[in-house]
Each structure stands twice: as C-alpha cells, then as structure tokens.
Amino acid sequence: MTNSSESQVVLFQPSERIDSQTGIDLNQKISEITPSANQLWVIDLAKVNFMDSSGLVPLVNGLKAARQHGCRLVLCNVQTPVRLVLELTQLDSVFEIYNSYEDAVLTADNDETFLAATH
C-alpha cells in the first residue's frame, strides 16, 4: 500500500484485497496522517478486487477520523466486487464515491461548501 500527501490531498492506495489482515495496515496508515484543515483524504481502490465485511472497518474508521478533524474522505476507482459490498451494506450512500482520482480532486477543489465548512 502506498500513501502520499501533496498539497491538501492525502492519497491511500491499497492493493488487491481489504480484509481483516490488510485492513489493519490501512487503519494504521490512516492513523499516521496528521490532519489539517481542508485536507482531502482519497482512498483509491483501483487495485482492490476483493473486500469482505471486515474490510469495511478501516473505511468507516477513516471516515469518522476525517470528519472529526474537519477533513473529507472519499473513495475512487471502486471495482465491482467492492462496490457490491458497499451497496449490500448501504455504505455506498454514506461515502462519496468518484469514478477517478481526478474527479475526486476536481470536485473537492470546486466544492465551496466543503471549503467554507472547514474554515
């Protein structure tokens, strides 16, 4: 898994699967971030082709942490198997989901509501 921070975007890129084992790693990576106002946390799921219910835990924990710190967490490049898990658990209505990383970043840049709410 890689994560990088450029300007106000923090990018997480888990690979292959998110389950109880790899979810611990994702949770750790998220907890290592030093939050600041106007940060956008993007979890790019392009390389994730499997996620079970235990894999939802780091996503939900990340969303809670982002909100507590006035940040925003979004998902992008969600593959069909992962999307099905999100839909079955109705978490697809809780997370902001974008087709691509670029869409997520552009939407955040243009979302004045987000910027105003975090000032």
CNS distance restraints for C-alpha pairs under 8 A (distance, minus, plus):
assign (resid   1 and name CA) (resid  12 and name CA) 7.26 0.50 0.50
assign (resid   1 and name CA) (resid  13 and name CA) 5.50 0.50 0.50
assign (resid   1 and name CA) (resid  14 and name CA) 4.52 0.50 0.50
assign (resid   1 and name CA) (resid  15 and name CA) 6.00 0.50 0.50
assign (resid   1 and name CA) (resid  26 and name CA) 7.88 0.50 0.50
assign (resid   2 and name CA) (resid  11 and name CA) 7.93 0.50 0.50
assign (resid   2 and name CA) (resid  12 and name CA) 5.98 0.50 0.50
assign (resid   2 and name CA) (resid  13 and name CA) 5.25 0.50 0.50
assign (resid   2 and name CA) (resid  14 and name CA) 6.74 0.50 0.50
assign (resid   3 and name CA) (resid  10 and name CA) 7.01 0.50 0.50
assign (resid   3 and name CA) (resid  11 and name CA) 5.10 0.50 0.50
assign (resid   3 and name CA) (resid  12 and name CA) 4.35 0.50 0.50
assign (resid   3 and name CA) (resid  13 and name CA) 6.07 0.50 0.50
assign (resid   3 and name CA) (resid  29 and name CA) 7.63 0.50 0.50
assign (resid   4 and name CA) (resid  10 and name CA) 5.73 0.50 0.50
assign (resid   4 and name CA) (resid  11 and name CA) 5.19 0.50 0.50
assign (resid   4 and name CA) (resid  12 and name CA) 6.91 0.50 0.50
assign (resid   5 and name CA) (resid   9 and name CA) 5.65 0.50 0.50
assign (resid   5 and name CA) (resid  10 and name CA) 4.34 0.50 0.50
assign (resid   5 and name CA) (resid  11 and name CA) 6.22 0.50 0.50
assign (resid   6 and name CA) (resid  10 and name CA) 6.57 0.50 0.50
assign (resid   8 and name CA) (resid  38 and name CA) 6.48 0.50 0.50
assign (resid   8 and name CA) (resid  39 and name CA) 4.60 0.50 0.50
assign (resid   8 and name CA) (resid  40 and name CA) 6.10 0.50 0.50
assign (resid   9 and name CA) (resid  39 and name CA) 5.67 0.50 0.50
assign (resid   9 and name CA) (resid  40 and name CA) 4.73 0.50 0.50
assign (resid   9 and name CA) (resid  41 and name CA) 5.91 0.50 0.50
assign (resid   9 and name CA) (resid  42 and name CA) 7.13 0.50 0.50
assign (resid   9 and name CA) (resid 105 and name CA) 7.75 0.50 0.50
assign (resid  10 and name CA) (resid  39 and name CA) 7.07 0.50 0.50
assign (resid  10 and name CA) (resid  40 and name CA) 6.06 0.50 0.50
assign (resid  10 and name CA) (resid  41 and name CA) 4.69 0.50 0.50
assign (resid  10 and name CA) (resid  42 and name CA) 6.08 0.50 0.50
assign (resid  11 and name CA) (resid  41 and name CA) 6.00 0.50 0.50
assign (resid  11 and name CA) (resid  42 and name CA) 4.87 0.50 0.50
assign (resid  11 and name CA) (resid  43 and name CA) 6.05 0.50 0.50
assign (resid  11 and name CA) (resid  44 and name CA) 7.13 0.50 0.50
assign (resid  12 and name CA) (resid  41 and name CA) 7.61 0.50 0.50
assign (resid  12 and name CA) (resid  42 and name CA) 6.10 0.50 0.50
assign (resid  12 and name CA) (resid  43 and name CA) 4.72 0.50 0.50
assign (resid  12 and name CA) (resid  44 and name CA) 6.05 0.50 0.50
assign (resid  13 and name CA) (resid  43 and name CA) 6.06 0.50 0.50
assign (resid  13 and name CA) (resid  44 and name CA) 5.07 0.50 0.50
assign (resid  13 and name CA) (resid  45 and name CA) 6.43 0.50 0.50
assign (resid  13 and name CA) (resid  46 and name CA) 7.83 0.50 0.50
assign (resid  13 and name CA) (resid  47 and name CA) 7.61 0.50 0.50
assign (resid  14 and name CA) (resid  18 and name CA) 7.56 0.50 0.50
assign (resid  14 and name CA) (resid  26 and name CA) 7.20 0.50 0.50
assign (resid  14 and name CA) (resid  43 and name CA) 7.71 0.50 0.50
assign (resid  14 and name CA) (resid  44 and name CA) 7.20 0.50 0.50
assign (resid  14 and name CA) (resid  45 and name CA) 6.52 0.50 0.50
assign (resid  14 and name CA) (resid  47 and name CA) 6.87 0.50 0.50
assign (resid  14 and name CA) (resid  48 and name CA) 6.63 0.50 0.50
assign (resid  15 and name CA) (resid  45 and name CA) 7.39 0.50 0.50
assign (resid  15 and name CA) (resid  46 and name CA) 7.85 0.50 0.50
assign (resid  15 and name CA) (resid  47 and name CA) 4.77 0.50 0.50
assign (resid  15 and name CA) (resid  48 and name CA) 4.98 0.50 0.50
assign (resid  16 and name CA) (resid  47 and name CA) 5.46 0.50 0.50
assign (resid  16 and name CA) (resid  48 and name CA) 4.18 0.50 0.50
assign (resid  16 and name CA) (resid  49 and name CA) 5.42 0.50 0.50
assign (resid  16 and name CA) (resid  50 and name CA) 6.49 0.50 0.50
assign (resid  17 and name CA) (resid  22 and name CA) 7.05 0.50 0.50
assign (resid  17 and name CA) (resid  48 and name CA) 5.14 0.50 0.50
assign (resid  17 and name CA) (resid  49 and name CA) 5.96 0.50 0.50
assign (resid  17 and name CA) (resid  50 and name CA) 4.59 0.50 0.50
assign (resid  17 and name CA) (resid  51 and name CA) 5.56 0.50 0.50
assign (resid  18 and name CA) (resid  22 and name CA) 5.32 0.50 0.50
assign (resid  18 and name CA) (resid  23 and name CA) 5.40 0.50 0.50
assign (resid  18 and name CA) (resid  48 and name CA) 7.16 0.50 0.50
assign (resid  18 and name CA) (resid  50 and name CA) 6.37 0.50 0.50
assign (resid  18 and name CA) (resid  51 and name CA) 4.70 0.50 0.50
assign (resid  18 and name CA) (resid  52 and name CA) 6.83 0.50 0.50
assign (resid  18 and name CA) (resid  54 and name CA) 7.89 0.50 0.50
assign (resid  18 and name CA) (resid  55 and name CA) 4.78 0.50 0.50
assign (resid  18 and name CA) (resid  56 and name CA) 7.97 0.50 0.50
assign (resid  19 and name CA) (resid  23 and name CA) 5.34 0.50 0.50
assign (resid  19 and name CA) (resid  50 and name CA) 7.97 0.50 0.50
assign (resid  19 and name CA) (resid  51 and name CA) 5.73 0.50 0.50
assign (resid  19 and name CA) (resid  52 and name CA) 5.53 0.50 0.50
assign (resid  19 and name CA) (resid  53 and name CA) 7.36 0.50 0.50
assign (resid  19 and name CA) (resid  54 and name CA) 5.44 0.50 0.50
assign (resid  19 and name CA) (resid  55 and name CA) 4.26 0.50 0.50
assign (resid  20 and name CA) (resid  24 and name CA) 6.52 0.50 0.50
assign (resid  20 and name CA) (resid  54 and name CA) 5.21 0.50 0.50
assign (resid  20 and name CA) (resid  55 and name CA) 5.93 0.50 0.50
assign (resid  21 and name CA) (resid  25 and name CA) 7.24 0.50 0.50
assign (resid  22 and name CA) (resid  26 and name CA) 6.45 0.50 0.50
assign (resid  22 and name CA) (resid  55 and name CA) 7.78 0.50 0.50
assign (resid  23 and name CA) (resid  27 and name CA) 6.04 0.50 0.50
assign (resid  23 and name CA) (resid  54 and name CA) 7.37 0.50 0.50
assign (resid  23 and name CA) (resid  55 and name CA) 5.40 0.50 0.50
assign (resid  23 and name CA) (resid  57 and name CA) 7.27 0.50 0.50
assign (resid  23 and name CA) (resid  58 and name CA) 5.78 0.50 0.50
assign (resid  24 and name CA) (resid  28 and name CA) 6.17 0.50 0.50
assign (resid  24 and name CA) (resid  58 and name CA) 7.28 0.50 0.50
assign (resid  25 and name CA) (resid  29 and name CA) 6.24 0.50 0.50
assign (resid  26 and name CA) (resid  30 and name CA) 6.21 0.50 0.50
assign (resid  26 and name CA) (resid  58 and name CA) 6.31 0.50 0.50
assign (resid  27 and name CA) (resid  31 and name CA) 6.18 0.50 0.50
assign (resid  27 and name CA) (resid  58 and name CA) 5.00 0.50 0.50
assign (resid  27 and name CA) (resid  59 and name CA) 8.00 0.50 0.50
assign (resid  27 and name CA) (resid  61 and name CA) 7.46 0.50 0.50
assign (resid  27 and name CA) (resid  62 and name CA) 7.22 0.50 0.50
assign (resid  28 and name CA) (resid  32 and name CA) 6.29 0.50 0.50
assign (resid  29 and name CA) (resid  33 and name CA) 6.98 0.50 0.50
assign (resid  30 and name CA) (resid  62 and name CA) 6.34 0.50 0.50
assign (resid  35 and name CA) (resid  39 and name CA) 6.98 0.50 0.50
assign (resid  35 and name CA) (resid  66 and name CA) 7.70 0.50 0.50
assign (resid  35 and name CA) (resid  69 and name CA) 6.30 0.50 0.50
assign (resid  35 and name CA) (resid  71 and name CA) 7.17 0.50 0.50
assign (resid  36 and name CA) (resid  69 and name CA) 7.18 0.50 0.50
assign (resid  36 and name CA) (resid  70 and name CA) 7.63 0.50 0.50
assign (resid  36 and name CA) (resid  71 and name CA) 7.19 0.50 0.50
assign (resid  37 and name CA) (resid  69 and name CA) 7.48 0.50 0.50
assign (resid  37 and name CA) (resid  70 and name CA) 6.03 0.50 0.50
assign (resid  37 and name CA) (resid  71 and name CA) 6.28 0.50 0.50
assign (resid  37 and name CA) (resid 118 and name CA) 5.95 0.50 0.50
assign (resid  37 and name CA) (resid 119 and name CA) 6.99 0.50 0.50
assign (resid  38 and name CA) (resid  70 and name CA) 7.11 0.50 0.50
assign (resid  38 and name CA) (resid  71 and name CA) 5.83 0.50 0.50
assign (resid  38 and name CA) (resid  72 and name CA) 7.65 0.50 0.50
assign (resid  38 and name CA) (resid 114 and name CA) 7.72 0.50 0.50
assign (resid  38 and name CA) (resid 115 and name CA) 6.29 0.50 0.50
assign (resid  38 and name CA) (resid 118 and name CA) 5.87 0.50 0.50
assign (resid  38 and name CA) (resid 119 and name CA) 7.61 0.50 0.50
assign (resid  39 and name CA) (resid  70 and name CA) 7.93 0.50 0.50
assign (resid  39 and name CA) (resid  71 and name CA) 5.08 0.50 0.50
assign (resid  39 and name CA) (resid  72 and name CA) 6.49 0.50 0.50
assign (resid  40 and name CA) (resid  71 and name CA) 6.01 0.50 0.50
assign (resid  40 and name CA) (resid  72 and name CA) 4.95 0.50 0.50
assign (resid  40 and name CA) (resid  73 and name CA) 5.97 0.50 0.50
assign (resid  40 and name CA) (resid  74 and name CA) 7.60 0.50 0.50
assign (resid  40 and name CA) (resid 105 and name CA) 7.83 0.50 0.50
assign (resid  40 and name CA) (resid 108 and name CA) 7.39 0.50 0.50
assign (resid  41 and name CA) (resid  66 and name CA) 7.51 0.50 0.50
assign (resid  41 and name CA) (resid  71 and name CA) 7.23 0.50 0.50
assign (resid  41 and name CA) (resid  72 and name CA) 5.89 0.50 0.50
assign (resid  41 and name CA) (resid  73 and name CA) 4.50 0.50 0.50
assign (resid  41 and name CA) (resid  74 and name CA) 6.32 0.50 0.50
assign (resid  42 and name CA) (resid  73 and name CA) 5.81 0.50 0.50
assign (resid  42 and name CA) (resid  74 and name CA) 5.08 0.50 0.50
assign (resid  42 and name CA) (resid  75 and name CA) 5.80 0.50 0.50
assign (resid  42 and name CA) (resid  76 and name CA) 7.13 0.50 0.50
assign (resid  42 and name CA) (resid 101 and name CA) 7.56 0.50 0.50
assign (resid  42 and name CA) (resid 104 and name CA) 7.57 0.50 0.50
assign (resid  43 and name CA) (resid  73 and name CA) 7.52 0.50 0.50
assign (resid  43 and name CA) (resid  74 and name CA) 6.32 0.50 0.50
assign (resid  43 and name CA) (resid  75 and name CA) 4.89 0.50 0.50
assign (resid  43 and name CA) (resid  76 and name CA) 6.36 0.50 0.50
assign (resid  44 and name CA) (resid  75 and name CA) 5.99 0.50 0.50
assign (resid  44 and name CA) (resid  76 and name CA) 4.96 0.50 0.50
assign (resid  44 and name CA) (resid  77 and name CA) 5.89 0.50 0.50
assign (resid  44 and name CA) (resid  78 and name CA) 7.49 0.50 0.50
assign (resid  44 and name CA) (resid 101 and name CA) 6.80 0.50 0.50
assign (resid  45 and name CA) (resid  75 and name CA) 7.06 0.50 0.50
assign (resid  45 and name CA) (resid  76 and name CA) 6.05 0.50 0.50
assign (resid  45 and name CA) (resid  77 and name CA) 5.27 0.50 0.50
assign (resid  45 and name CA) (resid  78 and name CA) 5.20 0.50 0.50
assign (resid  45 and name CA) (resid  79 and name CA) 6.93 0.50 0.50
assign (resid  46 and name CA) (resid  76 and name CA) 7.40 0.50 0.50
assign (resid  46 and name CA) (resid  77 and name CA) 4.73 0.50 0.50
assign (resid  46 and name CA) (resid  78 and name CA) 6.11 0.50 0.50
assign (resid  46 and name CA) (resid  79 and name CA) 6.47 0.50 0.50
assign (resid  48 and name CA) (resid  78 and name CA) 7.85 0.50 0.50
assign (resid  48 and name CA) (resid  79 and name CA) 6.92 0.50 0.50
assign (resid  48 and name CA) (resid  82 and name CA) 7.54 0.50 0.50
assign (resid  49 and name CA) (resid  79 and name CA) 6.28 0.50 0.50
assign (resid  49 and name CA) (resid  80 and name CA) 7.78 0.50 0.50
assign (resid  49 and name CA) (resid  81 and name CA) 6.23 0.50 0.50
assign (resid  49 and name CA) (resid  82 and name CA) 6.70 0.50 0.50
assign (resid  50 and name CA) (resid  81 and name CA) 6.07 0.50 0.50
assign (resid  50 and name CA) (resid  82 and name CA) 6.08 0.50 0.50
assign (resid  51 and name CA) (resid  55 and name CA) 5.53 0.50 0.50
assign (resid  51 and name CA) (resid  56 and name CA) 7.61 0.50 0.50
assign (resid  51 and name CA) (resid  81 and name CA) 7.30 0.50 0.50
assign (resid  51 and name CA) (resid  82 and name CA) 5.63 0.50 0.50
assign (resid  51 and name CA) (resid  85 and name CA) 7.19 0.50 0.50
assign (resid  52 and name CA) (resid  56 and name CA) 7.13 0.50 0.50
assign (resid  52 and name CA) (resid  85 and name CA) 7.12 0.50 0.50
assign (resid  53 and name CA) (resid  57 and name CA) 7.58 0.50 0.50
assign (resid  53 and name CA) (resid  85 and name CA) 7.34 0.50 0.50
assign (resid  55 and name CA) (resid  59 and name CA) 7.31 0.50 0.50
assign (resid  56 and name CA) (resid  60 and name CA) 6.18 0.50 0.50
assign (resid  57 and name CA) (resid  61 and name CA) 5.98 0.50 0.50
assign (resid  58 and name CA) (resid  62 and name CA) 5.82 0.50 0.50
assign (resid  59 and name CA) (resid  63 and name CA) 6.20 0.50 0.50
assign (resid  60 and name CA) (resid  64 and name CA) 6.22 0.50 0.50
assign (resid  61 and name CA) (resid  65 and name CA) 6.11 0.50 0.50
assign (resid  62 and name CA) (resid  66 and name CA) 6.01 0.50 0.50
assign (resid  62 and name CA) (resid  73 and name CA) 7.29 0.50 0.50
assign (resid  63 and name CA) (resid  67 and name CA) 6.19 0.50 0.50
assign (resid  63 and name CA) (resid  72 and name CA) 7.54 0.50 0.50
assign (resid  63 and name CA) (resid  73 and name CA) 5.67 0.50 0.50
assign (resid  64 and name CA) (resid  68 and name CA) 6.13 0.50 0.50
assign (resid  65 and name CA) (resid  69 and name CA) 6.38 0.50 0.50
assign (resid  66 and name CA) (resid  70 and name CA) 6.24 0.50 0.50
assign (resid  66 and name CA) (resid  71 and name CA) 4.63 0.50 0.50
assign (resid  66 and name CA) (resid  72 and name CA) 5.59 0.50 0.50
assign (resid  66 and name CA) (resid  73 and name CA) 6.07 0.50 0.50
assign (resid  67 and name CA) (resid  71 and name CA) 5.48 0.50 0.50
assign (resid  67 and name CA) (resid  72 and name CA) 6.31 0.50 0.50
assign (resid  67 and name CA) (resid  73 and name CA) 7.85 0.50 0.50
assign (resid  70 and name CA) (resid 118 and name CA) 5.61 0.50 0.50
assign (resid  71 and name CA) (resid 118 and name CA) 7.33 0.50 0.50
assign (resid  73 and name CA) (resid  95 and name CA) 7.81 0.50 0.50
assign (resid  73 and name CA) (resid  96 and name CA) 7.57 0.50 0.50
assign (resid  74 and name CA) (resid  95 and name CA) 6.31 0.50 0.50
assign (resid  74 and name CA) (resid  96 and name CA) 5.00 0.50 0.50
assign (resid  74 and name CA) (resid  97 and name CA) 5.99 0.50 0.50
assign (resid  74 and name CA) (resid  98 and name CA) 7.54 0.50 0.50
assign (resid  74 and name CA) (resid 104 and name CA) 7.16 0.50 0.50
assign (resid  75 and name CA) (resid  95 and name CA) 6.97 0.50 0.50
assign (resid  75 and name CA) (resid  96 and name CA) 6.19 0.50 0.50
assign (resid  75 and name CA) (resid  97 and name CA) 4.79 0.50 0.50
assign (resid  75 and name CA) (resid  98 and name CA) 6.24 0.50 0.50
assign (resid  75 and name CA) (resid 104 and name CA) 7.91 0.50 0.50
assign (resid  76 and name CA) (resid  97 and name CA) 5.52 0.50 0.50
assign (resid  76 and name CA) (resid  98 and name CA) 4.56 0.50 0.50
assign (resid  76 and name CA) (resid  99 and name CA) 5.50 0.50 0.50
assign (resid  76 and name CA) (resid 100 and name CA) 5.27 0.50 0.50
assign (resid  76 and name CA) (resid 101 and name CA) 5.79 0.50 0.50
assign (resid  76 and name CA) (resid 104 and name CA) 6.90 0.50 0.50
assign (resid  77 and name CA) (resid  98 and name CA) 6.64 0.50 0.50
assign (resid  77 and name CA) (resid  99 and name CA) 5.11 0.50 0.50
assign (resid  77 and name CA) (resid 100 and name CA) 5.16 0.50 0.50
assign (resid  77 and name CA) (resid 101 and name CA) 7.10 0.50 0.50
assign (resid  78 and name CA) (resid  82 and name CA) 6.31 0.50 0.50
assign (resid  78 and name CA) (resid  83 and name CA) 5.98 0.50 0.50
assign (resid  78 and name CA) (resid  97 and name CA) 7.60 0.50 0.50
assign (resid  78 and name CA) (resid  98 and name CA) 7.88 0.50 0.50
assign (resid  78 and name CA) (resid  99 and name CA) 7.18 0.50 0.50
assign (resid  79 and name CA) (resid  83 and name CA) 6.04 0.50 0.50
assign (resid  80 and name CA) (resid  84 and name CA) 6.13 0.50 0.50
assign (resid  81 and name CA) (resid  85 and name CA) 6.66 0.50 0.50
assign (resid  82 and name CA) (resid  86 and name CA) 6.37 0.50 0.50
assign (resid  83 and name CA) (resid  87 and name CA) 6.06 0.50 0.50
assign (resid  83 and name CA) (resid  92 and name CA) 7.47 0.50 0.50
assign (resid  84 and name CA) (resid  88 and name CA) 6.00 0.50 0.50
assign (resid  85 and name CA) (resid  89 and name CA) 6.23 0.50 0.50
assign (resid  86 and name CA) (resid  90 and name CA) 5.86 0.50 0.50
assign (resid  86 and name CA) (resid  91 and name CA) 4.94 0.50 0.50
assign (resid  86 and name CA) (resid  92 and name CA) 5.01 0.50 0.50
assign (resid  87 and name CA) (resid  91 and name CA) 6.17 0.50 0.50
assign (resid  87 and name CA) (resid  92 and name CA) 5.31 0.50 0.50
assign (resid  87 and name CA) (resid  93 and name CA) 7.98 0.50 0.50
assign (resid  90 and name CA) (resid  94 and name CA) 7.44 0.50 0.50
assign (resid  91 and name CA) (resid  95 and name CA) 6.29 0.50 0.50
assign (resid  92 and name CA) (resid  96 and name CA) 7.58 0.50 0.50
assign (resid  92 and name CA) (resid  97 and name CA) 7.42 0.50 0.50
assign (resid  97 and name CA) (resid 104 and name CA) 7.93 0.50 0.50
assign (resid  98 and name CA) (resid 103 and name CA) 6.13 0.50 0.50
assign (resid  98 and name CA) (resid 104 and name CA) 5.62 0.50 0.50
assign (resid  99 and name CA) (resid 103 and name CA) 6.63 0.50 0.50
assign (resid  99 and name CA) (resid 104 and name CA) 7.82 0.50 0.50
assign (resid 100 and name CA) (resid 104 and name CA) 6.45 0.50 0.50
assign (resid 101 and name CA) (resid 105 and name CA) 6.29 0.50 0.50
assign (resid 102 and name CA) (resid 106 and name CA) 5.96 0.50 0.50
assign (resid 103 and name CA) (resid 107 and name CA) 5.93 0.50 0.50
assign (resid 104 and name CA) (resid 108 and name CA) 6.24 0.50 0.50
assign (resid 105 and name CA) (resid 109 and name CA) 6.14 0.50 0.50
assign (resid 106 and name CA) (resid 110 and name CA) 6.20 0.50 0.50
assign (resid 107 and name CA) (resid 111 and name CA) 5.89 0.50 0.50
assign (resid 108 and name CA) (resid 114 and name CA) 7.31 0.50 0.50
assign (resid 111 and name CA) (resid 115 and name CA) 6.68 0.50 0.50
assign (resid 112 and name CA) (resid 116 and name CA) 5.93 0.50 0.50
assign (resid 113 and name CA) (resid 117 and name CA) 6.00 0.50 0.50
assign (resid 114 and name CA) (resid 118 and name CA) 6.27 0.50 0.50
assign (resid 115 and name CA) (resid 119 and name CA) 6.51 0.50 0.50
